[in-house]
């Protein structure tokens, strides 16, 4: 299965999760890279952020294009 469907937070098991689009910062080769409009899941109760495989693929593609700039 390529895509995960989340119905609860993997950290606290709350059902109050949502798929959001926001800027995030990832580190690549020791450098912080800001990723605008990244998609991820976020728990309203504990704040945990987690990603589907498709979300991670888009983030990795962005990092591959922009991490050395």
N, C-alpha and C positions, 0 to 999 in steps of 0.2 A: 504494500500500500504506500503510495507516494505522499498523500496528503492526510494529515491528522485532523480529526474533528474534536475539538475540546468542548466538554460540557461542564468541566470544573477545573479549578486551579490545581496544578500538580504539586504545589507547595503546601497549601492550606485546605484544599478540597472544597473551597467556597464555589458556589455556582454563579457568583457575581463577577463574571469575566466578560470582556468585550474585545473585539478586534478593532484596533485603533491605527491611525496613521499620524506619525509625529516624527520629529527629528530625534535621532539617537547618536551616540558617540561610541565607536568601536576602536580598539587599538589594533594596529597592523604594523608589524616590524618596529615596535616601540613608539609609533606615532599615533596620536589621536586623530581619527578621521570622522568628521561630522557627516551623517547620512541624512539628508532631508527626505521627508515623506516616506519613512520606512514603515512597513506594516508589521504589526506584532499583536499578540494577545496580552492583556493586562488585567490583573485581578484588582477589583475595587476594594477588597478587604485587606490584603497584605502587600499590594503593590508589585507583586512578582510579575516580571515580563517574560514571556515565552513565545516561541516561534514555530510555525509550521515549516515543513521542508521547503515549500515554495517561497515563504518569506525569507528563509535563510539563503536560498539560491539567489534571490534578488539582491540581498545584502552583499553576498560574496561577489556577485557580478559588479556591483557598484564599487566595492573595495578594490577589485582587480583593475578597474578603469581609473580610479581616483587616488589610490593610496600613495602613489609616488609623486603626486603633484604638490 
